[in-house]
Amino acid sequence: MNEHTYESLAELRAALGKRMRQVRLSRNMDQRATAEKAGISERALRKLENGHGSSVETLLRTLKALDYVQGIDALAPQVTVNPMTLLRSSKPPQRVRRPHGPRKAGV
């Protein structure tokens, strides 16, 4: 995964908008068709793609219109391991040992 450092929210919005535009273009859709399918105005889509601020509603509608809802998983992946639970757990599991019992002669 690429590590990016963003100094401001404006840089983050611009990067998100650029990526949304790339997804739209990779789907071979123009702004008008995408906005219509998303149920938003072309102006709202242009604002999103240009990084000039947008609502979460516009973002989600656009992702859905582009059949790219997996983008939501990329934005906010589901947590599978709770780090606090790991910290609270007791010692990590050790290797399993056989119980010691009486040994048989000749073994």
C-alpha positions as CSV (number, residue, x, y, z in Angstrom):
1,M,0.0,0.0,0.0
2,N,1.3,3.4,-0.9
3,E,2.1,5.7,2.0
4,H,1.0,9.3,1.4
5,T,1.4,12.3,3.6
6,Y,-1.3,14.9,3.3
7,E,-0.7,18.3,4.8
8,S,-4.3,19.5,4.7
9,L,-7.9,18.4,4.1
10,A,-7.8,20.1,0.8
11,E,-5.1,17.8,-0.4
12,L,-7.1,14.8,0.8
13,R,-10.2,16.1,-1.0
14,A,-8.2,16.6,-4.2
15,A,-6.7,13.1,-4.0
16,L,-10.1,11.5,-3.4
17,G,-11.7,13.5,-6.3
18,K,-8.9,12.5,-8.6
19,R,-9.4,8.8,-7.7
20,M,-13.2,9.1,-8.2
21,R,-12.6,10.6,-11.6
22,Q,-10.3,7.7,-12.5
23,V,-12.9,5.2,-11.4
24,R,-15.5,6.9,-13.5
25,L,-13.3,7.1,-16.6
26,S,-12.3,3.4,-16.1
27,R,-16.0,2.6,-16.3
28,N,-16.2,4.7,-19.5
29,M,-18.9,6.9,-18.1
30,D,-19.2,10.7,-18.6
31,Q,-20.1,13.1,-15.8
32,R,-23.7,13.5,-17.1
33,A,-24.5,9.8,-17.1
34,T,-22.8,9.2,-13.8
35,A,-24.6,12.1,-12.1
36,E,-27.9,11.0,-13.5
37,K,-27.4,7.4,-12.4
38,A,-26.4,8.6,-8.9
39,G,-29.3,10.9,-8.6
40,I,-27.1,14.0,-8.1
41,S,-26.4,17.1,-10.1
42,E,-23.5,17.3,-12.5
43,R,-22.3,20.3,-10.4
44,A,-22.2,18.1,-7.3
45,L,-20.2,15.4,-9.2
46,R,-17.8,18.1,-10.6
47,K,-17.3,19.5,-7.0
48,L,-16.5,15.9,-5.8
49,E,-14.0,15.2,-8.6
50,N,-12.4,18.6,-8.3
51,G,-11.9,18.3,-4.5
52,H,-14.0,21.3,-3.7
53,G,-15.9,19.6,-0.9
54,S,-18.9,17.3,-1.1
55,S,-21.2,15.4,1.1
56,V,-20.9,11.9,2.2
57,E,-24.3,11.3,0.5
58,T,-22.8,12.5,-2.8
59,L,-19.8,10.2,-2.4
60,L,-21.8,7.2,-1.6
61,R,-24.3,7.8,-4.4
62,T,-21.4,8.2,-6.8
63,L,-19.7,5.0,-5.6
64,K,-22.9,3.1,-6.0
65,A,-23.6,4.5,-9.5
66,L,-20.1,3.5,-10.6
67,D,-20.7,0.0,-9.2
68,Y,-17.7,0.6,-6.9
69,V,-19.2,0.0,-3.4
70,Q,-16.0,-2.0,-2.5
71,G,-14.5,1.5,-2.4
72,I,-16.3,1.8,1.0
73,D,-14.3,-1.1,2.3
74,A,-11.1,0.6,1.1
75,L,-12.1,3.8,2.9
76,A,-13.2,2.1,6.2
77,P,-12.2,-1.5,6.3
78,Q,-14.0,-3.8,8.8
79,V,-11.9,-4.4,11.9
80,T,-11.3,-8.1,12.4
81,V,-9.0,-8.0,15.5
82,N,-9.6,-5.6,18.4
83,P,-6.1,-4.4,19.5
84,M,-7.4,-3.7,23.0
85,T,-8.5,-7.3,23.3
86,L,-5.0,-8.5,22.4
87,L,-3.5,-6.2,25.0
88,R,-5.9,-7.5,27.7
89,S,-5.4,-11.2,26.9
90,S,-3.2,-13.3,29.1
91,K,0.1,-14.9,27.9
92,P,0.2,-16.0,24.3
93,P,-0.5,-19.7,23.8
94,Q,2.5,-21.9,24.4
95,R,3.2,-25.2,22.7
96,V,1.2,-28.2,23.9
97,R,3.0,-30.8,26.0
98,R,2.1,-34.4,26.5
99,P,1.1,-35.3,30.0
100,H,3.9,-37.1,31.8
101,G,2.8,-40.6,32.8
102,P,4.5,-43.8,33.8
103,R,7.0,-44.9,31.1
104,K,6.8,-48.4,29.7
105,A,10.0,-50.5,30.0
106,G,12.0,-50.6,26.8
107,V,10.6,-47.5,25.3
